[in-house]
């Protein structure tokens, strides 16, 4: 079975917040770019990276769904449990 994966890069602060469990949602602006990547799509997992090198911190997180916050013009990506981490202390 091929998993449907959403790849996102985060700044360290937000990566740490998700890892600690304090951050349960990830937000993206309602732009054409994010609309094409998110609307009408279903993913199995989100792969978060903090950087672009092979040795950067990385984690797999369960995708729970997406909501639209039209007041703030944001997509709200609901995060599930962390499935795996690499290169993170």
Backbone torsions as a table, in degrees:
resi	resn	phi	psi	omega
1	UNK	NA	128.9	176.6
2	UNK	-85.3	125.1	177.9
3	UNK	-80.1	143.2	174.7
4	UNK	-93.1	116.5	-171.6
5	UNK	-120.3	132.5	172.5
6	UNK	-99.5	123.8	-179.3
7	UNK	-100.6	125.6	179.5
8	UNK	-135.7	142.0	176.0
9	UNK	-107.8	136.6	-176.7
10	UNK	-126.4	153.9	168.3
11	UNK	-71.5	156.4	-173.7
12	UNK	-57.2	-40.8	-178.8
13	UNK	-57.0	-47.7	-177.7
14	UNK	-71.3	-34.7	175.4
15	UNK	-60.5	-46.9	178.8
16	UNK	-61.6	-40.4	-179.4
17	UNK	-64.2	-40.7	177.5
18	UNK	-67.2	-45.6	-179.4
19	UNK	-58.7	-40.2	-178.1
20	UNK	-74.3	-15.6	-178.7
21	UNK	91.9	-1.9	179.4
22	UNK	-74.7	-28.8	-178.1
23	UNK	-105.6	114.9	-175.9
24	UNK	-103.6	-8.2	-179.1
25	UNK	-135.9	148.1	172.9
26	UNK	-115.1	141.8	-173.6
27	UNK	-116.3	141.7	174.1
28	UNK	-136.6	143.3	179.1
29	UNK	-63.7	148.5	176.5
30	UNK	-80.3	79.5	177.2
31	UNK	-112.9	169.2	176.6
32	UNK	-58.7	-40.8	-179.6
33	UNK	-57.4	-52.4	-177.5
34	UNK	-73.3	-30.4	176.2
35	UNK	-60.3	-44.3	179.4
36	UNK	-64.8	-35.2	-178.2
37	UNK	-81.8	-23.5	-171.0
38	UNK	-115.4	-40.3	-174.0
39	UNK	-69.4	130.2	179.1
40	UNK	74.8	8.0	-179.0
41	UNK	-105.6	150.7	173.6
42	UNK	-129.0	129.0	179.0
43	UNK	-115.5	156.5	174.3
44	UNK	-90.3	-38.4	-175.7
45	UNK	-143.7	162.0	170.9
46	UNK	-118.5	131.4	174.8
47	UNK	-106.1	111.2	179.4
48	UNK	-96.6	137.8	174.7
49	UNK	-126.4	148.6	172.6
50	UNK	-116.2	76.5	-178.0
51	UNK	126.0	-174.4	-175.0
52	UNK	-124.1	-3.8	179.9
53	UNK	-83.2	165.3	178.7
54	UNK	-66.8	-24.5	-177.1
55	UNK	-96.1	8.4	-179.0
56	UNK	-72.8	155.4	176.0
57	UNK	-58.4	142.4	-174.3
58	UNK	-147.5	145.0	173.5
59	UNK	-149.0	149.1	173.9
60	UNK	-103.0	131.8	-178.5
61	UNK	-130.6	141.2	178.1
62	UNK	-67.3	132.0	175.4
63	UNK	-82.7	126.8	177.7
64	UNK	-107.1	-17.3	179.3
65	UNK	143.4	-174.7	-178.8
66	UNK	-139.3	144.4	174.8
67	UNK	-128.1	162.8	175.3
68	UNK	-112.5	128.7	174.2
69	UNK	-106.0	89.4	-175.0
70	UNK	-70.3	-26.2	178.1
71	UNK	-61.5	-45.4	-178.7
72	UNK	-98.8	1.4	179.9
73	UNK	55.5	53.0	-179.5
74	UNK	-132.7	148.7	165.6
75	UNK	-90.9	138.5	179.7
76	UNK	-113.0	110.4	179.4
77	UNK	-93.3	119.0	-177.6
78	UNK	-85.6	128.2	-174.8
79	UNK	-102.3	137.9	175.3
80	UNK	-98.1	-151.8	-176.3
81	UNK	-76.6	154.5	176.0
82	UNK	-76.0	125.8	-176.3
83	UNK	-93.0	-31.5	-176.9
84	UNK	-165.6	148.4	172.8
85	UNK	-133.2	154.3	175.8
86	UNK	-141.9	147.1	174.0
87	UNK	56.7	32.3	-179.2
88	UNK	-126.3	126.1	-179.6
89	UNK	-108.2	NA	NA
